[in-house]
Amino acid sequence: MRAGPALSDSLRAVTEQHSHQFERGTDGPKVIVVGVDGSDSSLRAAAYAGGLARRQHALLAVVYVRPVMAAGAAMGAPVAETTDEIAEDLVAQIREATERTKGIFDVRWEFHTFRGDPYSGLVKAADELKADAVVVGASEQAGHRIVGSVAIRLVKAGRWPVTVVP
């Protein structure tokens, strides 16, 4: 069966329109975002995401979301210093692990920090970095089973494949 001229023109227009757009999920992930906050589950998620990035030859984007603690800052707590220290410690841990495994498990990685609540920060990171997949650790807080964890909210957003590591 042959397509008529109008259908052929429509298909050509759609093909040209989509040829210049970013398309996710075509050849496996190119960018994998993993959220880390120093917790055991986030470090397990980083290890899992690192293995996935290595196998897929993808860029591992390690993301730390610096919390905005207006109440703590108003009371004089050194919030900025604390979150800077956490970010520096996370980068040091990643660099140390990278050096230990150099030549065995080579992974391209970048470290990014974003400000805000963990969910919004990870969404912004995944959007800006054009993530093909997001990996997070399971929440270690009991209250999240009722209110909803960052992982559940990311899955419900339905914008990327999300892997939750226990």
N, C-alpha and C positions, 0 to 999 in steps of 0.2 A: 504494500500500500504506500502510495506516495503522498507527501504532505503538499497541500496547495500553497500558492505563493503567499497568501496572507499568514498562514501558519508558519511558514519558513521565515518570513520577515519577523514575526513575533519571537520565534525561538532565537534568531540571531540577535535581536535586541536584548533579550533576557541574558544570553550568553555574554554579550559585550558588557552589559551592566554588572554582572557578577564577576567578571574576570579581574576587576580592579578592587574588589572588596576582600577584606580579611576573612578567611574561612577556617573555622576550627574543626579539628577532628579528622582531617583528611589523610594524613600520613603518620598518625600517632602524635603524641604530645611533643611540642617543641619547647614549651615553657610550662614548668610545674611549679606552682606556688605552694609553699609549706609555711604554715603559721607556727611560730615558736614563741614561748614566753618563759622558758626555763624550767617548766614543769616536766616531770618524768614522761608523761604521755606526749607532750609536744616534742621532746627529744627523741622518743621512739618514732613519732611521725616524721621527724627530719631524717632519721636513719632509713626509714622505709622509702620516703620520697627520694633520698639520695640514690638508693638502689634502683628505683624506677627510672630516675633521670639517667643513670649510667647505662642501663639496659636499652633505653629508648634514644640515647644520645641527645637528650634534651637539656635545656638550661634549667638549673635548680635555683629558683628565686626564694631565698629564705627571708621571711617577713616577720618583723617584730612590730607589734602595734603598741605604741606608747600611750598608756591611758591618760586621759585628761581628768585630773583630779582637782577640780576647782575648789572643793571644800577643804581639802588638805592644804592646798597652796594658800588659801585665805587664812588658815590657822597658823601659817608660818612653817609648815612642814617642807623639807627640802625635796619636793616632788621631782623637779627637773633633774637634780643630781642623781636621785635614785633610779629614774628611768634611764638616764645616760649610762649609769653603772651597769644596769641589767643588759642594755644593748651592747656595751663594750665586752662584757663577760660572755655573751652569746657569740659574738664575733670571734673572741679568743678561743672558745670551745670548738667552733667550726674550723678555724684555721688549724688548731691542734689535730683534730680528727683528719683533716685533709692531708696534713704532713705525714701522719702515721700511715695513711693508706696510699700515699703517692706511689705511682708505678703499679699498684695493684688494682685500685679502684679510682680511676681518674674521672672526676665529675666537674663540669663547668658550673660554677655557682656565683651568685651575687647575694649581697645582704642589703635589705631595704628596711627602713623604718617609716612608719606612718603614724599619725596621731589620731586618737579617737577611741571609741569602744571597739573591742576585738572584731565583732561582726562587720561593722561599717568599714573598719580599716582593712580587713581582708577583702571585702568586696571592692573597695577602691584599688587595692593592690592588684587584684586579679584583673580588673578592668584595664588599669593603666599598663600593666605588663603583658596584656593580651594572653592571659593564662589559658592553657588547654585543659588543665586539671588542677584541683586544689586538694591538698592533704592537710588534715588537722588531727590532733590528738583528741581522744574522748575526754569529755569534761570530768574532772576529779571532784567536782562539787556536787553534793547530794541534792541541793535545791534546783539544779538545772534539770533534773528529771521531771520536775513539775513545771517550771517556767519555760524551759527550752534552752538548749545549749547553743553555742555558736555553730557547732557542727550541724545540728538539726536545722537551724535557720539557713545555713548555706545550702543544704540539700533541698530545702523547700523553695529556695530562690530559683533553683532549676536552671542556672545559667552555665554551669560547668559540671563535669563529673567530679564528685567529691568522695574522697576516701577518708574514712574515720578510723584511726589506728587506736586500739585499746591501750 
